[in-house]
């Protein structure tokens, strides 16, 4: 998601889950170098479209494991941050529920902050698994978050395909924007089948659904409740 305001450009990225483990295989295959190369390929496509940015905001769960940082996570994150620092003036990581052990070689001597939430010019960027009193300030008009990995199943005849999607809707006096996971090998969860909720009871059926198609073209599907299962 690109935000342009007051002469500044912010690029916001959903859950990356670097160090993702593919447990569907017969062996516990760790996707590290291939995953890193996939991230770079996707980021290259984005930056070729938007150019450099002033701030890059990662909406939590930048690492996959819940425990201390594993070797494959450290490899992927350090190399990825080296790459991203060349594309932006500042990186802000909003801590997700998978990010308890960020630090060390990842954050030291870098233009990088790790925060519980980040407020900027009427926007609040957060992961979506925790609430904070400060984010309810009336001057904040937008919450931008990740966490639930939204996707949508679309049918055509006997064919069903899943597409990652962005969600946008209202909650009290805020506009809520939920980003999909940036992880290439993770399809996400159909929003209509979610068993993972944020700490707020959003009326997701009345949220608008957006899918990014080929060539980064944004496709609008209308409200979730009007999309046939």
Protein Blocks (a to p, Z undefined) as FASTA:
>chain_A
ZZdeehiacdddddfkgoiacfkbmbdcddfklmmmmmmmmmmmmmmmnopafbdcdeej
kbfbfbdcdfklmmmmmmmmmmmmmmpfbdcddddfklmmgghjllgopacdddfbdcee
hiacdfklaccfklmpfklmbdcdehjopaddddehjbccdddddddddehjbccddddd
fbfklgbjafklccbdcfbdcdfklpccddddehhiacdebjfklpcZZ
